[in-house]
Amino acid sequence: MKILTTFAVVSLLAIGCQGEQAPTPDTSATVSATPVTFNTGGAPTVTFEVPDMMCQYSCVDAVKTALASQPGVREVRIDFEARQATVVVDQATFNGEAAVASLVDYQFTNSKMHQEK
């Protein structure tokens, strides 16, 4: 009888827990985002293909660090989905080959300068 009572109590607890639902979040609130400005001065840009950028956090940070440390780099914008980095440069001091070498040093071995604007 004791076993039957214990089984009944455990069953009722298990069934009771399954009936609870998590509260539904309020999705009616409007969220406004602040637009990000990039290259507001219209300076020349260079785009890099970085197909080895596989992780959204540490890889993105590493690409940004590698490129931002290069002479002549003013701004860096990463597009993780496209596996690209767009860099605003000072053409007098920027060296694209050195920037690619920096990406390779960070283990992004298939990186290449894609285009200049």
N, C-alpha and C positions, 0 to 999 in steps of 0.2 A: 504494500500500500504506500509506503514511504517513497519507493522508487516511482510509482505512478504519479504521486503528488509532485515530486520534484520534476518529472518529465512535463507535467502539465504547466507548471510555473515557468520553466525554461521556454516551452513552446509559446506561451502567452507573451513573454517578454520579447521573443524573437519576432513574433507577428506584430506586436505593438511598435517595435522599432522600425519595421519596414513601412509602416503607414505614415511616418513623419516625413514632411517635405521641407526642403530648405526654402527660406524666404526668397521670393522673386525680387531681384534688384530693380530699382526704379530707373528705367531707361528713358524717361520722358524729359529729363534735364538736358538742356542744350549746352554743349561744351564748345567754347570758342578757342581757336588756336592762334597764337601769335605767328605771323608769317616770318619765315627765316630769310634774312637778306644775305645775298651772296654776290660778290663782285659788283657792288653798286657803282663803282667807278668805271666799269667797262674795260678793265685791263685785259691783256691777252691771257688766254687759258690754254692749258694742255690737258688732254685726257689720257689716262692710263687704263689699260685693261689689266685686271688683276684676277684671272680665273682661279687662282689658288686660294682666294679669300673665301673660306668655307664657313666660318663661324661669325655670327652677327656681332659679337661683343669684342672678344679679344683680338680677332683678326682685323676688324674694322679699326680698333685702336692702334694696332701695330702698323697698318698701312698709313693711317693718319700721322703717326709719329715719324715713320720713315720719310714721308714726303715733306712734312712740315719742318723737319730739321735741315732741309736742303737750302743752300743759299739762293736767294731770289724768289722763294715761295712766300706769297702773301696770305693765301687762304687755301684750305683744302676742304672739298666736299666729297663725301663717300656715298655712292649709290650701291648698297649691298646687293640688291636684287639683280642689277645689271653687271655686278662685279667690276665696277669702274670707280675711278677717283678722278675728279676734275680739280685742277690746281690753277689758281690765279698766280701768275708769275711776273717778275720783272725780267724782261728779256735780256737786259744787259748783264745780269749776274746768274741767271738760271742755266743749269746744264742738265738737259734731259737724260743723257747717258748716265750721269752720276746718280740721278734720281732712280732710274731703273736698277742700277747696281745696288742702291740702298734697299730697294724692295727685295732684290735677290738675297741680300745679306739677311733679311728678315724671313727667309725661306719661301718667298713668293717667286719661285723660280721661273714661272711662265709669264711674268709681267712684261708688258711692252708699252711704249708710248704709242698711243693710238692715233691721235690727231692734234693738230695745232690750229687754234682759231686766231 
